[in-house]
Amino acid sequence: MTEAQTASEEWTPSEVQRERDEWRRRRTLRSAVIAAGSTLLLLGVIGGAVISSPGWERVRETYFDWDKAVSSFPAVLEGLWLNIRVMAICWVLILVVSLTVAVVRTLRGPVAFPLRLLGTAYVDVFRGLPLLLVIFLLGFGGPALGLSGLPTSALFWGCSALVLSYSAYVAEVFRAGIESVHPSQRLAGRSLGLSYGQTLRHVVLPQAWRRVIPPLMNDLVSLQKDSGLIAVLGVTDAIRKAQIETALDFNYTPYVVAGALFCCLTIPMARLTDRYARKKGYHGAGGHL
């Protein structure tokens, strides 16, 4: 056994260190108690104001009917499964399309100018159009084109609108990540005999990908919510199922059920994003909870 190992085994914190650790534990416990108390107080004030309002009984019967929530839950959950599938498929397509657009916009040289112009126009147009408007335009106009080989279903064109709109935003995220890689990295790759494409694939993109994961995860959270917008085309997702259940007796509790289910998807993903961002050193990401 070496002297260093013996010293490590025999080391014990000093009295000052033990007092400092105890003071930190007391301060942490005190902060937790104060935070919990202030949170409960705030929730109590808000809850009291809502419950004491003149129309609370009517709102409770219309939006928070337990029996209606239980009866509509299976149908809304079935619709939510469609939202999850739409989100998963669209996200894969969004990554492919947006990365392609981002790479095209970072090409150098006059020969690539038409491609850069096309990529810039695509990003500007679809970032300028509201997502709901894109869904309406493609959802109603797409099937009318009668393009051979393309489905005419509202689900297909609704997903196409999500992919086109979100790809414009995600492409800018990828482009920012690519351009954040120092030019010396490209020069180093070329000096080793790598082609432009090989340098982009093996040197630039791996570094850019790690840097853009937090904003990409935030876009995924947003896509989880916005997948419900395809309901305006008549697709029977969670929101559409809730609308059908509501139409039976004009009780709006199914909408609350749908909102709660969407929160069960988005909130854990948002917290995971914040945790990952803080772990990677993005200080201040998501605040300190």
N, C-alpha and C positions, 0 to 999 in steps of 0.2 A: 504494500500500500504506500503510495507516494505521500509526501508531506502536504501537497495541495488537497488530496482527497481527505486526509486526516483533518486538515483545517476546515474543510467544507462540512464534514460531519459534525465537528465540534462547535460550529458557529451557531450562536443564538442571538436573537435580536436584543438590542440594548433596551434599557428601561425607557429611554427617550423615544426609540422607535416603536415600542409597544404602546406608549401613550399617544404617539402620532397616529398609529393605526386605529386605535380605539376612538380617537377624536374623529377620524374620517368615517368610521362606521356610524358613529352617532350623527354626524352631519348628513350622511346619506339617508339614514332612517328618518331624520327630521325633515329632510327635503321631500321624501316620499310621502310622509304623512300630510305635510302642507299641500302638496300637489293633489293628493287624493281628496283632501277636505275641500279645497277650492273648486275642484272639478265637480264634486257632489253638490256643493252650494250653487254653482252656476246651473247645473242641470235641474236642481230643485226650483230655482227661480224661473227658468224657462218653462219647466213642466207646470208649475203653478200658474203662470200667466196663460198658458194654453188651456189648461183644464178649467180655469175660472172664466174663460171667455164665453160670451152668450151663446155662440153657436157650437160649442164643443160637443154636446150630446148628438147633434145632427151629424157632425163630422165624424164622430166615433162610430155611429151606426153605418155611415156611408163608406168610410175608408178603412176602418179597423174592426170589421165584423169577423170574429174568430171562425164561426161556422162557415162563412163564405170563403175564408182563406183556406180552410182545410179542404173544402169541396173543389176549389179551383186549383189547388197546388199541383196535383198530378198533370193536368193539362198544361199549365204554365211550365212545369219542369220538362215536359216533353218538348215544348217549343224551345226551351233553353238549350237542349241538346243540339238542335239545329244551329243556334247561334254559335255554339262552341265549335261545331264542324266548319261553319262558315269562317270563323275567325282563324282556325288552324290552317285551312286551305289558302285563304287569302293572304295570310302572313308569309307563307312560303313563296307565293307568287310575288308579293310585294318586295321581298328581299331580292329576288332574282331581277325583277324589272328595275328597281331603284339602284341596285349595284351596277347594272349595265348602263343606266343613264348617268350615274356619277362618274364611271370610268370614261364614258364618251365625253363628258364635259371637261375632263382633265387632260384630254389628248392635246398634244402640242403640234404646231406646224400648220401651214396654210391649207394643206391637203385635207386635214380633218375639220376645217372650218364649217362645211355644211352639216357635219354630224354634231358639232358643238352648237351650232345655231338651232338645229332641230331639238336637241336636248334642252337647251335654254327655253325655247318656245313651249315645249311640253311642260316644263316645270312652272313657268310663269302662268300659263293658262290654267292648269289644274290647281295651282295654289291660289289663284284668283277667284275660282268658282267655288261657291258653297257646296259642301258635300251633298246636301239634300237636293240641290238643283241638279247636280251631276246624276244622281240616282233617278230623278224624274226624267231627265233628257235621255239617258240610256235605257231606262226601264220602259219608257213608252215609245221612244224613237228607234231603239235597237231592233226590236222584233218587226217593226214596220219596214225596215230595210230589206228584209227577206234574203239575207246573205246565206248562200248555200254552205252547208257544213256547220253552221252555228246554231245552237239551240235558240228557241224563242221563249223559253221560260223566264218568268220574272226573277227567279232565283239566280239564274246565270247572269243576267244583265245587272242585277243588284250587286252581285259579287264583283262583276267587272268594274262597276262604278267605284266600289271600295278600293279595288286594286289600283285603278288609275289615279284616284285622288290621293291615296296614302303614299303611293310610290313617288309622287312629286315631292312630298315632304321628306320622306326617308332618303331620297336621293341626295337632298341637301345635307342631311346628316352624314351620309357616307362621303360626300365630297369634302365636307369640312374635316372629316377624319383623315382622308387621303392627303389633303393639302397641309394638315398639321404635321405630317412626317417631314422631317428636315430634308432639304434637297441633297445633303451630303449622303444620305442613305441611298438615294437613287444613283448618285455618282459612284458610290462604293460598289454597288451591284454591277454597274456597267463596267467598272474597272476590272472586275473579276471575270468578265467575258459573258455576262448574262445579257440577253436581249431585253428590249423594252418590256415585252410581255412577261418574260421570266422575272425581271426585276419587280414589276408590279405584283406578280403573283406570290413570289417568295420573300420579298423584302418589304414592300410598301403595304399591301393589303393586310398581312398579319398584324402589323403594328396599328394600322388604322382601325381594324376590327376591334381590338381590345379597347381602344379609346372611345368608341362609339356605342359600346354595349349598354351603358346606362340610358342614354337618350333613346336607343332602340327599344329598350324594355318599357320606357314611358310611352312610346308610340304603340306598343302592343297593348298596354293598358287602355289607351284611348280607343284602339280598334275593338277591344272587347265590348266597350259600350256602344260604339257607333255601328256595330253589326246589327243592332236592333232597328236601325233606320230602314232596312230593307222591308220592314213591315208595311211601309207606305205603298209598296207595290202589290200587296196582298199576300206576301209570303207568310206562311203560318209559323212564325217564330214565337218566342216568348211573349213579345208585346202584342202580336196579333192574337195569340191564344187568350191573353188577358182581356183584349178588347172583345173577343167573342163571349167570354164568360161574363163580362160586364154587361153586355147587351141583353143578357137573359133577364135581369132584374134591376138594371141600372145601379148596381152596387159596385163601387170603384175599388173595393178591396183587392181584386186580382191585380190591379196596377201596382199596388203596394207590394204584393207578393213578388211580382216580376222585378220591381226595383230592389227588393231585398236579395233576390237570387243573383242579380247582376252585381250587387255589392259584395256578395260572397265570392265572386270571381275576381273583381277588380281590386278590392282592398288588400287581400293577401299579396297579389302581384305588385301593387304599389309599395307595400312595406318591404317586399323582397328586393325591389329596385333600389329603395333608399338604403337598405342594408348593404347591398353590393357596392353601391356608389361610395358609401363611407368606408367600406373595407378597402376599396381601391384608391382611397385618398382624395375623393371628391368632397372636400370639407363643406359642410353646410347643406349637403344634398338631403332634401326632405326634412330638414330641421332636426332637432334633438328631442326624441320622445322618451 
